[in-house]
Amino acid sequence: MGQAREVVVEALRDLLGKKGVRIQEDDFLPDVIVKPESTEQVSKVLRICNDAGQAVVPIGGRTGLVNGLWQTDGEIGLSLERMNAVEEIDSVNRTMTVQAGCILQVALEAAEDENLLLPLDLGARGSATVGGNVATNAGGNMVIRYGMVRDMILGLEVVLADGTVLSNLNKTLKNNTGYDLKQLFIGAEGTLGVVTRVVFRLRPLPVSQNTALLAVDGFSALEQLLRWMDTHTAGTLSAFEVMWPEFYSYVTRDGSNHRPPLPAGDSFYVLVETRGSDPVADAERFEGVLGEAMEAGLVADAVLTRSQAERNALWEIRDDVLDFFNLGPFIPFDISVTLDRLESFVAMVRSRAEAIDEPICILFGHLGDCNLHVLLGSRRSEAFDPAQIEEIVYGAVEHFGGSVSAEHGVGLAKRSQLHRSRSEAELRVMMSMKHWLDPKNILNPNKIFAATEIAAQ
Amino acid sequence: MGQAREVVVEALRDLLGKKGVRIQEDDFLPDVIVKPESTEQVSKVLRICNDAGQAVVPIGGRTGLVNGLWQTDGEIGLSLERMNAVEEIDSVNRTMTVQAGCILQVALEAAEDENLLLPLDLGARGSATVGGNVATNAGGNMVIRYGMVRDMILGLEVVLADGTVLSNLNKTLKNNTGYDLKQLFIGAEGTLGVVTRVVFRLRPLPVSQNTALLAVDGFSALEQLLRWMDTHTAGTLSAFEVMWPEFYSYVTRDGSNHRPPLPAGDSFYVLVETRGSDPVADAERFEGVLGEAMEAGLVADAVLTRSQAERNALWEIRDDVLDFFNLGPFIPFDISVTLDRLESFVAMVRSRAEAIDEPICILFGHLGDCNLHVLLGSRRSEAFDPAQIEEIVYGAVEHFGGSVSAEHGVGLAKRSQLHRSRSEAELRVMMSMKHWLDPKNILNPNKIFAATEIAAQ
C-alpha cells in the first residue's frame, strides 16, 4: 500500500470505525473495502477519496459478468452492504424505496408481501443488490412486458465523485422539472456516481400465470409466433424465451438434470408465459391463442403446465446454463441483433465457429428483446482461444449492426468492443461526460473506458 | 437586426437557399426562422451559429404551454418542418423511424395503417411534432399503461450545439453499450441538442376498446377504484381520467356542447378505458370488474359505451377545456402530487383560492400518473392576478412535495418555480450539464434556466 493510500485508509478508518473498513488480499477485488452506513458517510468517503485522488469501486452483490468490480490501479472498494434496508413500501402510490445494498430477492419478497410486484426477474436475484441492478440497468426475463430497470425507476439518490448528494426520491410517473438527472446514473456502471437509494414503481401482483413450452419449426414461424403472442395476449405476455436445438437437446439429454417435456429434434423451443388478473379467463385465453397458433402452423408441438412444479421444471431447463460447463471452456456472450437479421447473424456465427476445433456453440435468448446469449468455446481446452472466439461473435455483431452488450454492460470485459456498436462521436461525448462529472476519474476508473483513453481526449 | 446577426443570416441563406430562410416579424417567435432539409444541414446551421455565438430556438409544432419557443435575446428559429417524413415502419421489429418535424397525427396514422400503435395520445396531436414531443418528454392519456415518450424511444439522432451529430438509431429493447446518451436530450426542451430523428417502439394495435364514465363518492373510493382497476384489468388499463365535480357540471350544463351521460352531483367523474386483444372476452371482463367495483361501493353510478360515437362523446367532455375560457381568465396548471397527499393538496388550493374575488377553480387529471391539471383564475378580469394565483398553486405543490411540472415542461413559464421541486444541488448540476454540452449557451437560452443564472455558476 502506497503512503498516500495509507493516509486515505487511515482517514476512512477514523470516519467509519474499525467495522467499517475491511482489509483482505484478493486476486481481483480491491484489498481495502469500506462499508458506510448512511448516504452522509458515502458522501464523506467520496470527498476524502476525491481530495486525495484515490480511486473507488462501488461494490454490490458481485454477480456482474463483465469484471466491473476488478481492481485496476489500487482502487478502494465501496460496499453498500450495510445500507440494505427496504425503507418503505407505499401501497397507496405503489412504490418502494430501497437502499442500494438491499439484495434483490429481499426487495422482491417485500413487495410480494404487499401483493405488489417489482417486475425484475434475473438469475442472480439471490445475491445481486438493487444498487448493482440500477448501475448496470439490469434486464432479465420480463423485459418484454415491463422494460429494463431504467423503466421501473421513479426516484434515485446518488452521490457524485466530489461528495455532492443528488437526491430526488420522486414517486410520480410524470415529473418534467428540468433535466432528468437520474437517467445519467442508470446503467453507468458506477463510473459517474454511487447510487444510494432507489424508488421503484411497483405493479399489481398478477394472480394468474400460464406457462408453456412450444416446439417451433423454422425461424420464420418463430418470429411470426412472437408477434402472434404479443398481439393476442394484450399486455400480459411476460416471457418469450427461446432455446436453439443444441441448447434444448443437451440440457434434456439422458443423464441430465431434466426430463424432456417435448422430444428433441425441432428447430426451436420456446418458453412462453403470461401473467394476468383472472385465473380462469386467462388460462382459457392462453390455450385459445396457442391453439390458433398451432392451427396456423406456427407451433409444431406444445406442453402446457398444470402446476407450479411443472412450471418450475420448464424454467429450470431454461436456466440450467451451468450444465454447459461440462462440455468444455466457453465464453458466454450477451448481445442484441434485430429480429430481421438474427437468422443471418446466427448462420454467420455458426459458419465461422467451424474454424474452432470441436466447437461448442449454444444459443438462447430473450427474443422479444432481440437479446441473444451465445456460448462459444471448444470441447478441447487446448483449442480454446478467447481472442478468436470474441472476434467471431463481435465481428458478426458489428456486421449486422447489433449491440455488443444487451443487458450485462461493458465493465472491463467489453471495453475494447464498444467501438463496434457506438460511433466515434458517441464515444467522445461519453468520455467528455465522464470527465464532466468525475474530473479526477476516481469513480470505477478503467471501466467502460480506459483512463488513458479519457486522458487522451 | 444587429450587424453580426446579419452576417449569420446571410451565411444561413447561402447554405439553405431563399426557401430555407423565412423572415417575418412576430411578437413572440424569432423573426428569422431557418428550415433545413437534412441532418447535415442542421449540423451546418448549428456550427455557423455556434461559431458566431448566435442563439437558436428549435421550433416544432408550437403547441407547447410553457413559452418554450419565445424569443428572449435575438434568437434565430430552427424549424424542422421540412424534415417531416415517416422514414420507416419496421413491422418485423415493431419500430418506426420518423424525422423530428413529422406531425404526431401523421405518425400515429402511419403506424395504425400497419396495425401497430404508437402509444402517444395527446390533445395537440394534429399540430405537435414528434421532435417537440421528444424534447418535452410528452405525456398524455395513456401514460398509465405505456409510459411517457421517454419510455417509447429506442433510438435517437441529435445534433449538438457545435454541430456534432450523435446518431444511434437503435431498434432493440436491450442495449447497454456505455452511457445511454439519448436520455440526455429527452425532455431537455431543446436546450442541450436538436432532435432530428427518432426510433419509436410500436405496440400491437389493440382491437378491443372498452370505455365507461363512472361517478364516485369521495376520494377514498376514488383511489381504491384506481387500484382496483389497475389490479383487475391486468396490463390493459389505458386511461383513468378524473374530473372534479365543478369540471363535470360546468361542461355538461344546460346550453353546453354536451349532454350529461350521468347526473351531476357526485364528488368525482372518472373516464376509464381498457384496450385489449379480444373484443368479446375483454368486454365481459370490463363489465365484470366494474360490476364488482359497484358492489364493493367504489362506484356510485356508471355509463358504459356501446359505440364509437358514445365513446367519442365521453372523451369530448373530458377534452373540452376550452369551454372554461367562457368563465373568465385563468392559468392552466400542470402539476403532480402523490395520491396520498392529493386530497389535502386540493383542499389547500381551494381554501387559498377563497382569497380570489369570484374564483374559478377547476380540477381534472390523469390520476394514475398523479398528474393534476388546475385551472385557477377569476370570473372578474380585473381581479385576475397571475402572481397571486401562481403562489396559491405552486406554494401548495411545494408544501406537499409535488412537482411544478408533470408533463408540460419548464420553458420560460415555470423557470422561477423550479426551486420548489428540485434541490440546490440538483439545479447546480443541471446548469453545469448545460454548460458542458452547450458552453456558449446558444441552444434555446433562457429556457429552464436564465442565461444569467448559468453565467453566475
Interface residues (C-beta under 8 A of the other chain):
Chain A: D90 V92 N93 R94 T136 N137 G139 V143 I144 R145 G147 M148 R150 D151 L160 T164 V165 L166 S167 N168 N170 K171 T172 L173 K174 N175 N176 T177 G178 Y179 D180 L181 Q183 L184 I186 G187 A188 L192 P204 P206 S208 E223 R227 D230 T231 H232 T233 A234 G235 T236 R275 G276 S277 D278 A281 D282 E284 R285 S336 V337 T338 L339 D340 H366 G368 D369 C370 N371 G402 S403 V404 S405 A406 E407 H408 G409 V410 K414 L418 S421 R422 S423 A425 E426 L427 V429 M430 S432 M433 W436 I448
Chain B: D90 V92 N93 R94 T136 N137 G139 V143 I144 R145 G147 M148 R150 D151 L160 T164 V165 L166 S167 N168 N170 K171 T172 L173 K174 N175 N176 T177 G178 Y179 D180 L181 Q183 L184 I186 G187 A188 L192 P204 P206 S208 E223 R227 D230 T231 H232 T233 A234 G235 T236 R275 G276 S277 D278 A281 D282 E284 R285 S336 V337 T338 L339 D340 H366 G368 D369 C370 N371 G402 S403 V404 S405 A406 E407 H408 G409 V410 K414 L418 S421 R422 S423 A425 E426 L427 V429 M430 S432 M433 W436 I448
